[in-house]
Amino acid sequence: MFNQYAGPNNQPLTNEINSFDKYYGHPTGSSIYHYHVEPIYLTTVTSSKSGLLGFLLDGFPVYGPEEENGTTVTSSHLDVFHGHNHSTVDFPNGTYHYHFTADAPYLNGNGYYGTPGTVTQ
C-alpha cells in the first residue's frame, strides 16, 4: 500500500492512474504490486469495505472505506495522517487506524501517525 503520490518525487497520480489494473493496483518498475487507492479486489472479493486490509510501516492497521456500521469514511472524518482512534472488531479496546477513502489523499495523508519501521501500538 503506497500513498497518493507516484514515484520517488511525490508527483500526483494523474498519469500513473492509467496503469492501474481492474482492481486499482499495479506493479512498480521492480515488480512490487501495490495500491495507491482503495484495493477493489480486497474490499469486494476477499474482505469487505470495512475490513482490515493490512498494516502500514508504523504498525498501525489499515481499513477499507467504510466503518463497521456501513458509514462511508471521507477525508474530512480523519486526521492529517488519514486515520483516527476507536474500537474495531479486530481491536475491541480501540487503536489508531488508517482508512482508504475515495477522496485524496486516499491513504496516509501527511506522513505516519507512528514511527515507520516499528510497531508502535
DSSP file (Angstrom, degrees, kcal/mol; ACC not computed):
  #  RESIDUE AA STRUCTURE BP1 BP2  ACC     N-H-->O    O-->H-N    N-H-->O    O-->H-N    TCO  KAPPA ALPHA  PHI   PSI    X-CA   Y-CA   Z-CA
    1    1 A M              0   0    0      0, 0.0     2,-0.2     0, 0.0    35,-0.2   0.000 360.0 360.0 360.0 120.6    0.0    0.0    0.0
    2    2 A F        -     0   0    0     33,-3.7     4,-0.0     1,-0.2    54,-0.0  -0.700 360.0-106.2-110.9 164.0    1.5    3.2   -1.2
    3    3 A N        -     0   0    0     -2,-0.2    -1,-0.2     1,-0.1   105,-0.1   0.053  49.9 -77.5 -77.7-165.3    0.4    6.8   -0.5
    4    4 A Q  S    S+     0   0    0    103,-0.5     9,-0.6   104,-0.3     2,-0.3   0.339  99.9  91.4 -81.7   6.9   -1.2    9.2   -3.0
    5    5 A Y  E     -A   12   0A   0      7,-0.1     2,-0.6     8,-0.1     5,-0.1  -0.743  69.3-130.4-108.1 153.8    2.0   10.0   -4.9
    6    6 A A  E   > -A   11   0A   0      5,-3.5     5,-1.6    -2,-0.3     3,-0.4  -0.877  66.9 -22.7-100.8 123.7    3.6    8.5   -8.0
    7    7 A G  T > 5S-     0   0    0     -2,-0.6     3,-1.1     1,-0.2     4,-0.1   0.029  96.8 -54.1  73.0-179.6    7.3    7.6   -7.7
    8    8 A P  T 3 5S+     0   0    0      0, 0.0    -1,-0.2     0, 0.0    -3,-0.0   0.600 125.8  64.4 -74.4 -12.5   10.0    9.0   -5.5
    9    9 A N  T 3 5S-     0   0    0     -3,-0.4    -2,-0.1     2,-0.0    -3,-0.1   0.183 107.2-116.0-100.0  18.6    9.4   12.7   -6.4
   10   10 A N  T < 5 +     0   0    0     -3,-1.1    -3,-0.2     1,-0.2     3,-0.1   0.879  52.8 169.3  51.9  47.1    5.9   12.9   -4.9
   11   11 A Q  E   < -A    6   0A   0     -5,-1.6    -5,-3.5    -4,-0.1    -1,-0.2  -0.584  40.6 -95.9 -85.3 151.6    4.2   13.5   -8.2
   12   12 A P  E     -A    5   0A   0      0, 0.0     3,-0.5     0, 0.0     4,-0.4  -0.230  30.1-116.9 -63.5 158.7    0.4   13.4   -8.4
   13   13 A L  S  > S+     0   0    0     -9,-0.6     4,-2.5     1,-0.2     5,-0.2   0.428  79.8 117.0 -75.0   1.2   -1.2   10.1   -9.6
   14   14 A T  T  4 S+     0   0    0      1,-0.3     4,-0.3     2,-0.2    -1,-0.2   0.823  87.2  22.7 -42.0 -54.8   -2.7   11.8  -12.7
   15   15 A N  T >4 S+     0   0    0     -3,-0.5     3,-1.0     1,-0.2    -1,-0.3   0.796 118.0  62.4 -86.0 -29.8   -0.7    9.8  -15.3
   16   16 A E  G >4 S+     0   0    0     -4,-0.4     3,-2.1     1,-0.2     4,-0.3   0.795  88.2  71.8 -68.0 -27.5    0.0    6.8  -13.1
   17   17 A I  G >< S+     0   0    0     -4,-2.5     3,-1.8     1,-0.3    -1,-0.2   0.830  85.9  67.5 -56.9 -31.6   -3.7    6.0  -12.8
   18   18 A N  G <  S+     0   0    0     -3,-1.0    -1,-0.3    -4,-0.3    -2,-0.2   0.722  96.8  54.4 -61.8 -20.6   -3.7    4.9  -16.4
   19   19 A S  G <  S+     0   0    0     -3,-2.1    -1,-0.3    -4,-0.2    -2,-0.2   0.452  81.6 114.1 -94.1  -0.7   -1.5    1.9  -15.4
   20   20 A F    <   -     0   0    0     -3,-1.8     6,-0.2    -4,-0.3     2,-0.1  -0.433  61.3-134.7 -69.3 143.6   -3.9    0.6  -12.7
   21   21 A D    >   -     0   0    0      4,-3.1     3,-2.2    -2,-0.1    -1,-0.1  -0.172  41.4 -77.9 -84.9-172.8   -5.4   -2.8  -13.4
   22   22 A K  T 3  S+     0   0    0      1,-0.3    -2,-0.1     2,-0.1    -1,-0.1   0.657 134.3  52.2 -65.6 -14.1   -9.1   -3.6  -12.9
   23   23 A Y  T 3  S-     0   0    0      2,-0.2    17,-1.0    17,-0.1    18,-0.6   0.305 119.3-109.6-101.4   7.7   -8.5   -3.9   -9.1
   24   24 A Y  S <  S+     0   0    0     -3,-2.2    12,-0.6     1,-0.3    13,-0.6   0.710  83.4 108.7  71.1  25.6   -6.8   -0.4   -8.9
   25   25 A G  E     +B   35   0B   0     10,-0.2    -4,-3.1    11,-0.1    -1,-0.3  -0.741  39.7 175.2-119.2 172.3   -3.3   -1.8   -8.3
   26   26 A H  E     -B   34   0B   0      8,-2.1     8,-2.3    -2,-0.2     2,-0.2  -0.969  30.0 -97.5-167.3 164.1   -0.2   -2.1  -10.4
   27   27 A P  E     -B   33   0B   0      0, 0.0     6,-0.2     0, 0.0     2,-0.1  -0.577  29.1-126.1 -90.1 154.1    3.5   -3.1  -10.2
   28   28 A T    >   -     0   0    0      4,-1.1     3,-1.9    -2,-0.2     5,-0.0  -0.260  44.4 -89.1 -76.9 178.1    6.5   -0.9   -9.6
   29   29 A G  T 3  S+     0   0    0      1,-0.3    -1,-0.1     2,-0.1     0, 0.0   0.727 133.4  51.6 -61.8 -21.8    9.4   -1.0  -12.0
   30   30 A S  T 3  S-     0   0    0      2,-0.1    -1,-0.3     0, 0.0     3,-0.1   0.074 125.0-103.1-104.2  22.6   10.8   -3.8   -9.9
   31   31 A S    <   +     0   0    0     -3,-1.9     2,-0.8     1,-0.2    -2,-0.1   0.746  68.7 149.0  67.4  29.3    7.5   -5.8  -10.0
   32   32 A I        -     0   0    0      2,-0.0    -4,-1.1     0, 0.0    -1,-0.2  -0.850  41.3-141.7 -93.0 109.0    6.2   -4.9   -6.5
   33   33 A Y  E     +B   27   0B   0     -2,-0.8     2,-0.3    -6,-0.2    -8,-0.0  -0.507  36.8 153.4 -71.7 135.2    2.4   -5.0   -6.9
   34   34 A H  E     -B   26   0B   0     -8,-2.3    -8,-2.1    -2,-0.2     2,-0.3  -0.955  36.5-124.9-156.4 170.6    0.8   -2.2   -4.8
   35   35 A Y  E     +B   25   0B   0     -2,-0.3   -33,-3.7   -10,-0.2   -10,-0.2  -0.926  14.1 179.8-122.2 146.9   -2.2    0.1   -4.4
   36   36 A H  S    S+     0   0    0    -12,-0.6     2,-0.2    -2,-0.3    -1,-0.1   0.540  81.5  29.3-110.1 -23.2   -2.4    3.9   -4.1
   37   37 A V  S    S-     0   0    0    -13,-0.6   -35,-0.1     1,-0.2    65,-0.1  -0.616 117.8 -36.7-126.4-177.9   -6.2    3.9   -3.8
   38   38 A E        -     0   0    0     63,-0.4     2,-1.6    -2,-0.2    -1,-0.2  -0.169  59.0-127.1 -47.9 125.6   -8.9    1.5   -2.4
   39   39 A P    >>  -     0   0    0      0, 0.0     4,-2.2     0, 0.0     3,-0.7  -0.599  25.8-168.1 -78.6  88.9   -7.8   -2.0   -3.3
   40   40 A I  H 3> S+     0   0    0     -2,-1.6     4,-1.8   -17,-1.0     5,-0.5   0.823  81.3  54.5 -51.4 -41.7  -11.0   -3.1   -5.0
   41   41 A Y  H 3>>S+     0   0    0    -18,-0.6     4,-2.1     1,-0.2     5,-1.6   0.929 112.5  43.6 -60.1 -44.1  -10.1   -6.8   -5.1
   42   42 A L  I <4>S+     0   0    0     -3,-0.7     5,-1.2   -19,-0.2    -2,-0.2   0.877 116.7  45.2 -69.9 -37.7   -9.6   -6.8   -1.3
   43   43 A T  I  <5S+     0   0    0     -4,-2.2    -1,-0.2     4,-0.2    -2,-0.2   0.667 126.4  26.8 -84.3 -15.0  -12.6   -4.8   -0.4
   44   44 A T  I  <5S+     0   0    0     -4,-1.8    -3,-0.2    -5,-0.3    -2,-0.2   0.708 130.5  26.8-115.8 -28.1  -15.1   -6.6   -2.6
   45   45 A V  I  <5S+     0   0    0     -4,-2.1    -3,-0.2    -5,-0.5    -4,-0.1   0.859 131.0  19.4-104.7 -47.1  -13.9  -10.1   -3.2
   46   46 A T  I   <S+     0   0    0     -5,-1.6    -4,-0.2     2,-0.1    -3,-0.2   0.607 130.0   4.8-105.4 -12.8  -11.8  -11.2   -0.2
   47   47 A S  S   <S-     0   0    0     -5,-1.2     2,-0.3    -6,-0.3    -4,-0.2  -0.169  82.6 -96.7-137.2-131.6  -12.7   -8.9    2.6
   48   48 A S    >   -     0   0    0     -2,-0.1     3,-1.0     4,-0.1    16,-0.2  -0.955  35.0 -95.5-155.0 170.5  -15.2   -6.1    2.9
   49   49 A K  T 3  S+     0   0    0     -2,-0.3    17,-2.0     1,-0.2    -6,-0.1   0.706 127.7  37.7 -64.8 -18.7  -15.4   -2.3    2.7
   50   50 A S  T 3  S+     0   0    0     15,-0.2    -1,-0.2    -7,-0.1    18,-0.1   0.380  96.1 114.9-111.4   2.8  -14.9   -2.1    6.4
   51   51 A G  S <  S-     0   0    0     -3,-1.0    13,-1.3     1,-0.1     2,-0.4  -0.236  76.5 -92.6 -78.5 162.3  -12.4   -5.0    6.9
   52   52 A L  E     +C   63   0C   0     11,-0.2    11,-0.2     1,-0.1    -1,-0.1  -0.581  40.9 177.7 -69.2 125.6   -8.8   -5.0    7.9
   53   53 A L  E     -     0   0C   0      9,-3.3     2,-0.3    -2,-0.4    10,-0.2   0.635  50.5 -68.6-107.6 -20.1   -6.7   -4.8    4.8
   54   54 A G  E     -C   62   0C   0      8,-1.1     8,-2.8     2,-0.0     2,-0.3  -0.988  51.4 -77.1 159.8-162.5   -3.1   -4.6    6.2
   55   55 A F  E     -C   61   0C   0     -2,-0.3     2,-0.1     6,-0.3    42,-0.0  -0.984  30.0-130.6-135.6 143.2   -0.7   -2.5    8.2
   56   56 A L    >   -     0   0    0      4,-2.4     3,-2.4    -2,-0.3   -54,-0.1  -0.353  44.9 -88.1 -84.4 175.5    1.4    0.5    7.3
   57   57 A L  T 3  S+     0   0    0      1,-0.3    60,-2.4     2,-0.1    61,-0.7   0.626 125.5  60.9 -63.7 -13.6    5.1    0.7    8.1
   58   58 A D  T 3  S-     0   0    0     58,-0.3    62,-1.8    59,-0.2    57,-0.3   0.413 117.4-109.0 -92.6   3.0    4.4    2.2   11.5
   59   59 A G  S <  S+     0   0    0     -3,-2.4    -2,-0.1     1,-0.3    60,-0.1   0.413  76.1 130.1  89.9  -1.9    2.5   -1.0   12.6
   60   60 A F        -     0   0    0      1,-0.1    -4,-2.4    60,-0.0    -1,-0.3  -0.663  59.4-108.2 -89.7 144.5   -1.0    0.6   12.6
   61   61 A P  E     -C   55   0C   0      0, 0.0    37,-3.0     0, 0.0     2,-0.4  -0.224  20.4-143.3 -72.4 157.4   -3.8   -1.1   10.7
   62   62 A V  E     -Cd  54  98C   0     -8,-2.8    -9,-3.3    35,-0.2    -8,-1.1  -0.980  18.1-170.8-119.9 130.7   -5.5    0.0    7.5
   63   63 A Y  E     -Cd  52  99C   0     35,-2.4    37,-2.0    -2,-0.4   -11,-0.2  -0.750  25.9 -96.9-116.5 165.2   -9.2   -0.5    6.9
   64   64 A G        -     0   0    0    -13,-1.3    -1,-0.2    -2,-0.3   -15,-0.1   0.097  52.5 -80.2 -68.8-172.3  -11.4   -0.1    3.9
   65   65 A P  S    S+     0   0    0      0, 0.0     8,-2.8     0, 0.0     2,-0.3   0.247 105.6  66.2 -83.6  13.5  -13.5    3.0    3.1
   66   66 A E  B    S-F   72   0D   0    -17,-2.0     6,-0.2     6,-0.3    -2,-0.1  -0.965  75.8-124.8-131.3 151.5  -16.4    2.2    5.4
   67   67 A E    >   -     0   0    0      4,-2.8     3,-2.1    -2,-0.3   -16,-0.1  -0.411  44.0 -97.8 -77.9 167.8  -16.8    2.0    9.2
   68   68 A E  T 3  S+     0   0    0      1,-0.3   -18,-0.1     2,-0.1    -1,-0.1   0.729 124.8  59.9 -62.9 -21.7  -18.2   -1.3   10.6
   69   69 A N  T 3  S-     0   0    0      2,-0.1    -1,-0.3   -19,-0.0   -19,-0.0   0.387 123.2-103.3 -86.7   4.6  -21.7    0.3   10.7
   70   70 A G  S <  S+     0   0    0     -3,-2.1     2,-0.3     1,-0.3    -2,-0.1   0.389  73.0 144.7  91.5  -3.3  -21.6    0.8    6.9
   71   71 A T        -     0   0    0      1,-0.1    -4,-2.8    -5,-0.1    -1,-0.3  -0.524  52.4-120.8 -69.7 130.2  -20.9    4.6    7.1
   72   72 A T  B     -F   66   0D   0     -2,-0.3     2,-0.4    -6,-0.2    -6,-0.3  -0.552  23.7-137.5 -72.5 133.1  -18.6    5.8    4.3
   73   73 A V        -     0   0    0     -8,-2.8    29,-0.5    -2,-0.3     2,-0.3  -0.778  22.7-176.1 -92.8 133.1  -15.4    7.4    5.5
   74   74 A T    >   -     0   0    0     -2,-0.4     3,-1.9    27,-0.1     4,-0.3  -0.804  43.0-101.2-119.6 167.5  -14.2   10.5    3.8
   75   75 A S  G >  S+     0   0    0     -2,-0.3     3,-1.6     1,-0.3     7,-0.1   0.817 119.1  65.7 -57.5 -30.8  -11.0   12.5    4.4
   76   76 A S  G 3  S+     0   0    0      1,-0.3    -1,-0.3     6,-0.0    -3,-0.0   0.703  96.6  56.7 -67.0 -17.7  -13.0   15.0    6.5
   77   77 A H  G <  S+     0   0    0     -3,-1.9    -1,-0.3     2,-0.1     2,-0.2   0.546 104.3  67.4 -84.1  -8.6  -13.6   12.3    9.1
   78   78 A L  S <  S-     0   0    0     -3,-1.6     6,-0.2    -4,-0.3    20,-0.1  -0.673  80.0-112.3-118.1 164.2   -9.9   11.7    9.5
   79   79 A D    >   -     0   0    0      4,-2.5     3,-1.8    -2,-0.2    30,-0.2  -0.085  51.7 -79.6 -82.4-172.2   -6.9   13.5   10.9
   80   80 A V  T 3  S+     0   0    0      1,-0.3    30,-3.2     2,-0.1    -1,-0.1   0.704 132.4  53.7 -65.8 -19.8   -3.8   14.8    9.0
   81   81 A F  T 3  S-     0   0    0     28,-0.3    -1,-0.3     2,-0.2    28,-0.3   0.460 119.9-110.8 -91.4  -2.0   -2.4   11.2    8.9
   82   82 A H  S <  S+     0   0    0     -3,-1.8    17,-1.6     1,-0.3    26,-0.4   0.865  83.9  84.9  75.4  41.7   -5.6    9.9    7.4
   83   83 A G  E     -E   98   0C   0     15,-0.2    -4,-2.5    24,-0.1    -1,-0.3  -0.875  51.7-160.0-151.1-176.3   -6.7    7.9   10.4
   84   84 A H  E     -E   97   0C   0     13,-2.2    13,-2.5    -2,-0.3     2,-0.5  -0.946  24.8-105.3-162.1 177.3   -8.5    8.0   13.8
   85   85 A N  E     +E   96   0C   0     -2,-0.3     2,-0.3    11,-0.2    11,-0.2  -0.956  55.1 108.8-123.4 119.7   -8.7    6.1   17.0
   86   86 A H  E     -E   95   0C   0      9,-1.5     9,-1.6    -2,-0.5     8,-0.1  -0.955  65.6 -68.5-167.8 176.3  -11.6    3.9   18.1
   87   87 A S        -     0   0    0      7,-0.3     2,-0.3    -2,-0.3     6,-0.1  -0.394  45.1-179.0 -74.8 152.0  -12.5    0.3   18.7
   88   88 A T        -     0   0    0      3,-1.5     6,-0.2    -2,-0.1   -21,-0.0  -0.848  46.0 -96.2-136.2 173.0  -12.9   -2.2   15.8
   89   89 A V  S    S+     0   0    0     -2,-0.3    -1,-0.0     1,-0.2   -38,-0.0   0.894 128.2  43.9 -58.5 -39.4  -13.7   -5.8   15.5
   90   90 A D  S    S+     0   0    0      1,-0.3    -1,-0.2     2,-0.1    -3,-0.0   0.763 125.3  32.5 -78.2 -26.1  -10.0   -6.6   15.4
   91   91 A F    >   +     0   0    0      1,-0.1     3,-2.3     4,-0.1    -3,-1.5  -0.673  67.0 173.1-131.1  75.6   -9.1   -4.2   18.2
   92   92 A P  T 3  S+     0   0    0      0, 0.0    -5,-0.2     0, 0.0    -1,-0.1   0.713  80.6  55.4 -62.9 -20.9  -12.1   -4.1   20.6
   93   93 A N  T 3  S-     0   0    0      1,-0.2    -6,-0.1    -7,-0.1    -2,-0.0   0.459 120.3-105.9 -88.0  -0.6  -10.2   -1.9   23.1
   94   94 A G    <   -     0   0    0     -3,-2.3     2,-0.3    -6,-0.2    -7,-0.3   0.186  41.0-170.7  93.0 148.0   -9.5    0.6   20.4
   95   95 A T  E     - E   0  86C   0     -9,-1.6    -9,-1.5    -4,-0.1     2,-0.2  -0.961  34.6 -92.8-163.1 156.9   -6.5    1.6   18.4
   96   96 A Y  E     + E   0  85C   0     -2,-0.3     2,-0.3   -11,-0.2   -11,-0.2  -0.551  53.9 170.7 -68.4 141.6   -5.4    4.2   16.0
   97   97 A H  E     - E   0  84C   0    -13,-2.5   -13,-2.2    -2,-0.2   -35,-0.2  -0.992  27.7-128.3-154.8 155.3   -6.0    3.1   12.4
   98   98 A Y  E     -dE  62  83C   0    -37,-3.0   -35,-2.4    -2,-0.3     2,-0.3  -0.577  18.6-153.8 -97.2 161.8   -6.0    4.4    8.8
   99   99 A H  E     -d   63   0C   0    -17,-1.6     2,-0.3   -37,-0.2     9,-0.3  -0.993  16.2-127.6-133.4 144.6   -8.7    4.2    6.2
  100  100 A F        -     0   0    0    -37,-2.0     2,-0.3    -2,-0.3     7,-0.2  -0.685  35.5-171.5 -75.4 144.7   -8.7    4.2    2.4
  101  101 A T        -     0   0    0      5,-1.7   -63,-0.4    -2,-0.3   -27,-0.1  -0.916  35.3-122.1-133.9 164.5  -11.1    6.8    1.1
  102  102 A A  S    S+     0   0    0    -29,-0.5     2,-0.3    -2,-0.3   -28,-0.1   0.593  95.5  65.6 -80.4 -11.1  -12.5    7.8   -2.3
  103  103 A D  S >  S-     0   0    0      3,-0.1     3,-2.3     1,-0.1    -2,-0.2  -0.831  96.6 -51.5-114.1 153.0  -11.0   11.3   -2.0
  104  104 A A  T 3  S+     0   0    0      1,-0.4   -29,-0.1    -2,-0.3    -2,-0.1  -0.292 121.1  34.1 -59.9 140.8   -7.4   12.4   -1.8
  105  105 A P  T 3  S-     0   0    0      0, 0.0     2,-2.9     0, 0.0    -1,-0.4  -0.945  78.6-169.7 -90.2  14.6   -5.1   11.6   -0.2
  106  106 A Y  S <  S+     0   0    0     -3,-2.3    -5,-1.7  -103,-0.1     2,-0.3  -0.152  70.4   7.1  68.8 -46.2   -6.8    8.1   -0.4
  107  107 A L  S    S+     0   0    0     -2,-2.9  -103,-0.5    -7,-0.2    -7,-0.1  -0.939 124.1   7.2-162.2 139.9   -4.5    6.7    2.3
  108  108 A N        -     0   0    0    -26,-0.4     3,-0.5    -2,-0.3  -104,-0.3   0.949  66.6-170.8  54.9  70.8   -1.8    8.0    4.7
  109  109 A G        +     0   0    0    -28,-0.3     2,-1.0     1,-0.2   -28,-0.3   0.977  65.3  11.1 -58.2 -86.7   -2.1   11.7    4.3
  110  110 A N  S    S-     0   0    0    -30,-3.2    -1,-0.2     1,-0.1     2,-0.1  -0.549 118.9 -67.7-103.9  66.9    0.6   13.8    6.0
  111  111 A G  S    S-     0   0    0     -2,-1.0     2,-0.3    -3,-0.5    -1,-0.1  -0.479  81.9 -38.1  86.4-159.8    3.2   11.1    7.0
  112  112 A Y        -     0   0    0      2,-0.2   -30,-0.1    -2,-0.1   -31,-0.0  -0.764  32.3-141.7-107.0 149.4    2.7    8.4    9.6
  113  113 A Y  S    S+     0   0    0     -2,-0.3    -1,-0.1   -32,-0.2     2,-0.1   0.897  93.7  27.6 -70.0 -42.7    0.9    8.6   12.9
  114  114 A G  S    S-     0   0    0      4,-0.1    -2,-0.2    -3,-0.1   -55,-0.1  -0.165 108.4 -69.9-102.2-161.9    3.6    6.3   14.4
  115  115 A T    >   -     0   0    0    -57,-0.3     3,-1.4    -2,-0.1     5,-0.1  -0.857  50.1-122.1 -98.7 117.1    7.3    5.7   13.6
  116  116 A P  T 3  S+     0   0    0      0, 0.0   -58,-0.3     0, 0.0     3,-0.1  -0.266  96.3  31.4 -57.9 142.2    7.9    3.9   10.3
  117  117 A G  T 3  S+     0   0    0    -60,-2.4     2,-0.3     1,-0.3   -59,-0.2   0.488 109.8  80.4  88.5   4.1    9.9    0.7   10.7
  118  118 A T  S <  S-     0   0    0     -3,-1.4     2,-0.7   -61,-0.7    -1,-0.3  -0.889  80.0-120.5-133.2 165.0    8.5    0.0   14.2
  119  119 A V        +     0   0    0     -2,-0.3   -60,-0.2    -3,-0.1   -61,-0.1  -0.931  34.1 177.1-104.0 107.0    5.4   -1.4   15.7
  120  120 A T              0   0    0    -62,-1.8   -61,-0.1    -2,-0.7    -1,-0.1   0.101 360.0 360.0-104.3  22.3    4.2    1.5   17.8
  121  121 A Q              0   0    0    -62,-0.1    -1,-0.2   -63,-0.1   -62,-0.1   0.475 360.0 360.0 -82.0 360.0    0.9    0.1   19.2
